[in-house]
Amino acid sequence: MAKTNLLNEMCAKYTTAQDVKAMGIYPYYRPISSGQDPVVTMASGQKVLMFGSNSYLGLSDDPRLKEAAIEAVRKYGSSCSGSRFLNGTLDLHEELEAKLAKFVGKEEAVTYSTGFQVNLGVISALAPRGGFVFLDALDHACIIDGARLGFSEVRKFAHNDMDALERKLRLTPRNAIKLIVVDGVYSMEGDIAPLPRIVELCDKYNASVMVDDAHGLGVIGENGSGTASHYGLTDQTDLIMGTFSKSFGSLGGFIAGSHEVLNYLKHNSRTLIFSASMTPAAAAAASKALDIMIEEPERREHLWEVTRHAQKAFKDNGFDTGHTQSPIIPLFVRDTIKAMTAVKLALEQGVFITPVIEPAVPKKDVLIRFALMATHTVEQVDEAVDKLTKIFRQLEIIA
């Protein structure tokens, strides 16, 4: 009997992407042939304003980061060819980790090759049988996946709803391991976790809190040191996670916390032990970015100037921007086809933005994500807002 390719048959049933492509509004995998600057060059040669990047401080194309990466390749080569656990630990990694720990106010830090791997490896390692992991409904996908890989019971609570969180905490044994994991700054909605209330609940119910600060580092807190610093709660925040693919202009991630927890993770976190370490170039670029972050506060100050300007301009033009408190501005559309159409029209008119649809957000909360960088000018923001206002009115998203 001939073999039936069941895998191909299963995958062939997925036609959503093909259907959207047929409509001419497919918004993904758009090739760019330049650095992540305020103006990027598409593979077609078209130059467009970039408002879809996570490079909040505008460092991903900074010549100083490039030079640091080049020098690291010259000294260490292109790869460590192994995991941190075995042959892949460089003095470069340990120097970066010491700087990161000091930056976020923790005893120790350890780096992973991506931010996604941090959450997969840390949360799963700290979720034993008999324990509980509490997740905000809008936590990033890697937090959800990390919790799924652990053995603890996972309980979700409504976004930033502290009454809902307390009701779930109240139903757990006091002496069970309880880990609350939240985004510091939510990557799609742009709002900030109510960390003061979370810390209160941790004290009351004998729980621990981990903050994923991928979108908070470089943006809020002293010197851009994140959400815990923003609230003055560094000592009461058990674990601080960060990525290097946003404000740090590189690739990789880290977790910072107490010596005891970090020692445990170094010997039990599977995505650290069984995955190749950060490349020398990525580590060197992240280290240089951290130096610049501290030495040039004017970058963050300008980021907030253009952020406040953009927030006001969108609101004045009738956009629904939700409860954003950051350079991430959600433009709520609440219709998938209209969101994808708006993205297509915007690119045609020279503005690069990104749609956020299911399953990243509920269907009723479909939005377009507009993100600012410290290298944007007010004039560039105004041009984008003007073009998007016309498009949103054309599509009857706003009046």
N, C-alpha and C positions, 0 to 999 in steps of 0.2 A: 504493500500500500504506500502510495506517495506521501511524503511528509506534508502536512498542512502548516503553513507559517502563521501560527496563531498570534505571534507578536505583531507581525505586519498587519494582520486583520484588525487587531485591537487598535493600533495606532491609526490605521486608515479611517476609522470611524470618527476621528477628530477632524472636523472641517471648519471650525470657527475661524481660524486664521485665514484659510483660503476664501471663506465667504466675505470677510472684511476686505481682503485684497481685491476680490472681484468688484467690490463697491468703490475701490480706489481711495480708501481712507485708512489703509493699514499704517499705524504710527510707530512701528518698532524697527529696530536694527537699521537705523538710518546712518550710513557710513560718513564719518567726518575725517578730513585729511589734514587737520591742524591740531594745535594744542587747545586745551580748554580755557580759552580766553573769552573776554566779553563778546568778541566777534570771532566766529569760527568759520572755517571754509569747509563746505560740504564736498563730498567726493565729486559731485557734478561741477564744482567750481564756484557755486553760489556762496556768497558771504552772508551770514545771518547773525543776528543778535542772539547770544546764548543765555537763555533763562531756564535751562533745564539741568544745570550742573550742580554738583554738591561741593564744588571747590570754593567754600564760603570765603576764605581769605585770599583767593586768587593765586595760590602758590603752586598749583600743579604744573604751570609752565614757567615758573620763576627760574632764571638762569643759575641762581645759587643752589637750588635743589638739583638741577641738572648736573652741575659741576661736582657736587658731592656724590651723586650717583656714579658719575664717570670715574672719579678717583677711587671709589669703593670697588668698582669692577676691575680697575687696574691692579689694586692690591690683593683682592680676595677672589677674583674671578666672577663668573656669571651666576654660579649656584653654589650652595653649601653641600649639595649632593647627599643629603641625609637629614634626619630629624634632629631637633634640639637635644633629645634624649641621648643620642649616640654621638655622631661626629659633626652635627650641624650647629654647634654653639660657637659663635665667634665672640671675640672681645667686643666687637661692634654691637652685638645684641645686648650684652650685659651693660655696656655703657648707656645704651638707649633706655634700658629698663630702669636703671638707677635714676636717670633724668625724669622719666615718666612718673615714677613713684613719688619723687619730690614734687613734681608739678601738680599732681592730683592729691597730694597730702596723705599718702599711704606708705606702709612699711616696705612693701615690695611690689613689683610688677613683673609680669612675664609676657613676652610677645608670641603671637601666633602668625601664621602666614596669611590669613584673611580674618576680617572681622566676623564673618559668618561662622568660621571655625571656632572663634572664641566662644560664641554663645552655644554652639553645638557641644563643645567639649566641656565648658565650665558648668552649664546648667545640668547636663546629664550626669556629670560626676558628683554634683552636689544634691542629687535627687534620689536618696536611698529608698529602699522598701520601707513602708510605714511612714514616709514623710509626705509633705504636701508642697506643691508649687502653685503660687497664685499669679495669674497673668492678667494684665489689662487686655480688654477685648481688642484694642488697636495696637498691641505689641507687634513688633516686626516679625516677619516669617521665621527668621533664624532663632528667635526666642521661643516661638511655638515649637519648632522642630527640635530644639535642644531639650525642651520639657518632655516631648514625646519619647525621646531616646532614654530618658531616665526611668527609674522604677517608682518614683513618687506619684501620688494621685495629683492630677492637674485640675485646678479650679479657676475658671475665668470669672472676672467681674466686669461690669459695665464701665466704659471708658471714663477714667478719672472720678468714678463714683465711690467715694470713701465709705459711705453707708453700706453699699453692696459688698465692699471688701471686708468690712467689719463683720457683717452677717456671716460670711463664709469663714472668717478666722474664728469666730465664736464657736463654730461647730467642730473644731479640731482639738485634739488633746494638747494640753499645754506643753508637755515634754516631747512632743513629736518635732522633728526637723521641719521648719516652715520657711520657705524662701519666696519672697515677693520680688518679682522681676518686672521692671517697667522701663519704658523709654524715658530718657530725661527730656528731650525735645522730640515730639512725635514727627516722624519723617514725612508724612503726607499732610497732616492737619496743621503742623507748626505750633501747637500749643505745648505747654510745659507740665510735667507731672507735678501733682501737689505733694511734693516730698515732705514738707513739715508734718502733714497729717499722716502720711505713710509711716514716718519715723515714730510718731505717737502710737500708732497701732502696733508697730513692731515691739515697742516697750511694753505695751499693755498685754500682748498675746505671745510674748517670747518668740518673736519671729526675726528673720534677717531680711535685709533688702539689698538687691543688686540693681544698679542703674546702668542701662545701656546708654552711654552718652555719645554715640556716634555723631549725632547732629547738634550736640551741645558744646563739645570741646572746640575751642577756638572762637566760639560765638558768645557764650555767657560765662559769668563767674570771673573771679580775679585772674587777670592775664588770659582769660579764655579757658580757665581750668574746669568749666562745666557746671552742671546743675547743682551738685552738692555744695560747691563753693558759692554759687549764686544765692542759695538759701542760707549759707553759713552753717551747713550741716555735714561737713566733711567727716568729722569724727564719728557721727552717728550713722553714716552710710557705710555698710559693711563691704560692699564690692562696687568698684567703678570700672566699667568696660568702655573701651574706645576703639575706633577704627582709624586707619591712616589714609583711607581713600576719600575722605571729605576735606576738612580743613588742613590736614597734614600733606595733602597733595602727593600721596604715595600709595602703597598697598600693604595691607597687613592689619593687625589689631593687637590689643593687649587687655589684660585683666589686672587690676590692682587691688590689694587688700592686705590682710594681716599675714605675718610670717607663717602662722600655722596653716591657714587656708591655702596660701601659695605653695607651700611645701607639699601639701596633699595633692594639689592640682598638678604639680610638676611630675608626680609619680602615678597619677590616676586619670588624667584627662586624655582621652584617646586621640582627639584631634591634634593634640600637642605631641604626644609620644609617637604616633604612627603616621605623621605627616611631615613632609620636608619643611625646613625652617624658612623664615623670610629670606629673600635673596639679599646679598650685600647691598645692591643698589637701592632696594626698597628701604632697608634699615637706615642707610646713610641719608637718604632723602627725608625720611620721617624725622630723623634727629636734627637735621638742618632746619626743617620746618618748625620744630619745637623752639629752637633758638630764636628764629624770626618772630614767632608768635609772641614770645616774651619781650623781645627787644623793640618791636614795632607796634605798640598799642594803637597807633594811629590807623592801622589797617582795620582793626575791629571797630574803631570809632567811625570810620567812613562807611563800613558795612552797615552800621546802625543808622547812619544818616540817610543812605539810599533806601534802607528798609522802611524807615518811618515815612519817607517821601512816597514810596510805592504803595504802602498800606493806605495812606490817606487818599492817594490818587484813585486807587481802585474803588474805595468806598464812596468817594465823591461821584464816581461814574456809575454807581448802582450795583457793583459786583457784590456777591455774597462771599465774604472771605472768612466766615466762621469765627473761631476764637484764637486765631494765630497770635503768637507772642514772639515770633522769631523771623529770620529772613526767609523762611518757607511760607509762602502765601498761597493757600488753597483758593482756587476760583471755582466755586461749586457750580456744576452744570446739571447734575442729577439725571443725566440721560447719556447712555454710552455712545450712541451713534452721533449725537450732537457734539460730544466731547472729542471724538475722533475727527469729525469734520472740522471742528474749530482748529485742531492741531494741524491738519493738512492746509487749511487756508492761511494759518499764521506762518507756516514755513514758506509758502508761496510768496508771502509778503515780507519775508526776511526776519521772522521771529521764531526761534526754536524753543518750544515748550513741550511738556510731556503730559499724557493723559494718565489718570489713575482710576482703574475700573475694578470690577470684581476679579479675583477674590481679595485684592489688596484693600479694598474698602467695600462696605455693603452697597448694593445696587442703588439705593436711595441717596448715597453720598458720593456718587461718581463726580470727580473733579478734575481740574487741570492744575498741575503743580507749577507755580512760578517761583523760582529761587534766585536770590540775590547773591552777588559776589562783591568782595571789597574793591574789586577793580572795575565795577560798573560805574558809570557816570549818571548824574541826574538826567542829563539829556537823553541817554540811552533808555533809561526807565520811562521817561515821558513818551518817547517814540513807540516803545512797546505797548504801553497802556493805551495810547491813542489807537493803534492798529487793532488791539484786542477788543477795545470798546466797540469799534465798528463791526468787527466780526461777531461779537456776542449779540449785538443788536440785530444784525442780519439774520442770525439763527434764532432770534427771539428767545435768547437765554436771559437777557436783561431788557428792561423796557427802553 
